C-alpha cells in the first residue's frame, strides 16, 4: 500500500490533506485496503490523537502501524515471537514500542508535532508549502543515488542529484524516513522491525544518512548493511568474485565470493583452458546481488551464456564453481552446514573411494591434459612411457587400504592397455590378458578389504568394451566406468544389455537433461556426475533424486582439490543412494595444507560436522605457495 493512498485520515492537517487531494488523480484510491489489511486491532490503529493538527507526522503514525500489520501477515518475527499464520497476534513488546514511539517522537499534546527534535504546530514554518513534494523529491533522490551507486549515472543525472540534495537540505528527517519506506514498498519490500528496542530509531538514522550524502553509509550493527543508499535489514550484497589456481595433479581453480560485509564463500571449478577468464566475465553479472538467491543467480548465468552453449562445456565448469561458492556463502550466512540447508543428511559421514591411477602416481596435467613438464598430451600414443608394474599396483592398493579406504579405483587404459594407433579405440585380444593380471594385482593388494572399480576413460569401441566386460565378469567389480565415448549412448545401452558388470558414466554429462535419457533407459547402474562441472548443486541433486527413483546408485566423479571435495561431500551426504565419492589426490602432498585444520578425509570417510558452509576454511597463504605461475591469487595479481 502506498503512503499517498491514505487520503482521508481523521485529523490530517490542512496542508497535508490539500496536497493529497491535489494528487488523488495520479493513482487509484486504495483507501479500502487500509481496513482490509489491518489485522492487529491495537488501540489507536487508524486514529489520530484527538483533534490535533498533525501535518506530515500523522502519516508517520499511520504508516508505522500499517507496517506492523503487514509484517504480521507476512509472518515475520515482531517483538520477539513468530507471528506466521496468526494474523493480529503481534508481540506485545512491539505493540508497546510502536505506541511509545508514536507518542514520543511524533504526537505531542496541544496540537504540536515533534519531528526530528523540532516542535512544530500545524503548518510547516518554512517556505515549503507542500510536504508531499518533499516526499517525491526524497524518492527521486534515492532512485538517482541508487543508479549512481550502481555506476549507471550520467552527467545529467549527477547534476540532478546536486539539485535534489540542495532542495532537501531542510527536509524533515521523519518525512525522509517515510519516503524511504514508500520506496521500499514500491519494490515489494516492507521495512523490517528490530526484535528489541525502539524499532524505528535505526531506520531514521539511515534515512538521514541516505539523503545527506551520495556514498552509502556504514552502520555498526552487525545485522544491518547498506545497499547503495537503501538499507535492508540483514541484507548482503556480492562485492567481489575472484579466483586462484593451484597447480596440483590438475589445475584446481578456486572461486572466492566476498560480500559487502566481509562474508566469504568458496567454490571450485573443474579444470579447463581459460577458466579464470570465464569466471571473471561471469562475475560481472553477480556484483551487487544477494548471494543467497543462488538458484536465481545460477539461472542468470545460464541465460547469459546461452549463446556460448550453456547446455554443456567449459562454461558449465565455471558456473558450477560459482554456484558452489554461492551455496557455501549462503550456508555460512545462516551459520549452518550446507547439508543442513539441503534438508539434512542421510549419511553422518561420506564414504570416499581412492583413485589409485595405475602403478605410478598420476603425473601433473595442464588444462589440456598436457603432461607437465614434457608438454605431451596424455592421450598421445606412448605419452606414458613407464611400463605397467603389477607389483606397484598391488602396493598402491594396499596403501589405500592402510589409509582406511574400503573402495579403490584403477585405470584400465594404462600402458599396454591403450590403443596404439592414433585415434584408435580397439585393443588386440592379447592385450586383454594384461587386464586380467591387473585385476589380480589389485585384489592382491586389497586382500579383500576393499571393493574395486575400473575406469576406461572412454577409450574403446563397443566390441572392445564388450570384451573388457567379459574379462571382468567374475571379478565382482563395484563398477566399470566409461568404457565407451560419452556420445555413444546407444552403444552403452547395448553393452548394458549384454553384461552383468555394473556400468557407470556421467562425468562428461551436463545438467539433468544430459542424464535423463540414460536414467530413463537404465543404461547404467551407477551415475557419476561431477559437482565441479555438472551445472550446479540443484542440477546435481535432481540427477541424484532421479537416479534414486530409478533404483540407480550415485558415485560422484571428483578430481578436485579440498574445496571441491568438501563441497561434493556435503551434497553427497544428502543423497540416499550414494555409493561413494571419488578422491583423486593421494599423490598430492599439500592437499590438506590448503585448508588447514587437519585432514579432510579420515579412515576413508569425510565427516559431516556442524561447521558452517562446506565445513573447511581456505588457507590463502598456502594457496599462494602452490599457485600456478602467472595466475593471480584472489585478485592479488
JOKA-V183596 format. One line per field, one symbol per residue. psi: psi as a letter, one per 30 degrees, with the letter a starting at -180 (. if undefined). burial: + if it has 24 or more other C-alpha atoms within 12 Angstrom, else -. A space follows every 50 residues. Layout:
psi->???
burial->???
//
This chain:
psi->kkeffifikkgkleeeeeeeefgffelkkheffeeefjfjilkfkglkkj gkjfbfffeeeeeeeeeeeeeeefglkkdgkkgkgikfilkeeeeeeeee eeeefekklgglkjjhgkkkkckkfafjfjffeeeeeeeeeeeeeeeeeg ggkaeeeeeeeeeeeeegeglkeeeeeeeeeeeeefggkljllkfllkff eeeeeeeeeeeflelklkkfkfgklkjcgjkkkglkkkelkllkkkjbfl jjjkkkkklfggkkkklkkkllkgeeeeeeefefffkfljffieeeeeee eeeegefghgfaafefeeeeeeeeeeeeeeeeefhlleeefgglkfkflk kkkkjgcbflkklkkafghkjkgefkkegkkgejfklkjfeeeeeeeeee effgkgklklkeilkfgkkfkkflgklkefffeeeeeeeeeeeeefhgfk lklkkfhgflleeeeeeeeeffegfhkeljkhflkffieeeeeeeefglf kklklffglkleeffeeeeefhflfkkikjffffgleeeeeeeeeeeefg gllkikkjglafeeeeeeeeeefgkfgkelkkkghfgjfgefffflglke kkhgljkjagklbgglkkjeeeeefgkkkfkljhgf.
burial->+++++++++++++++++-++-------------+--++++---++++++- -+++++++++++++++++++++++-++++---+---+++++-+++++++- ++++++++--++++++--++++++-----++++++++++++++++++++- ----------+--++-++-+++++++++++++++-----++++++--+++ ++++++++++++++-++------+++++++++++++++++++++++++++ +++++++++++-++++++++++++++++++-++-++++++++-++-+++- ++-++----++++++++++++++++++++++++--+++++++--+-+-++ +++++++++++++++++-+++------++----+---+-+-+++++++++ +-++++++++++++++++++----+++---++-+++++++++++++---+ ++++++++++++-+++++++++--+-++++++++++--+-+++-++--++ ++++++++++++-++++++--+++++++++++++++++++++++++++-+ -+++++++++++++++++++++++++++++++++++++-++++++----+ ++-++++++--+++++++++--++-+++--++++---
//
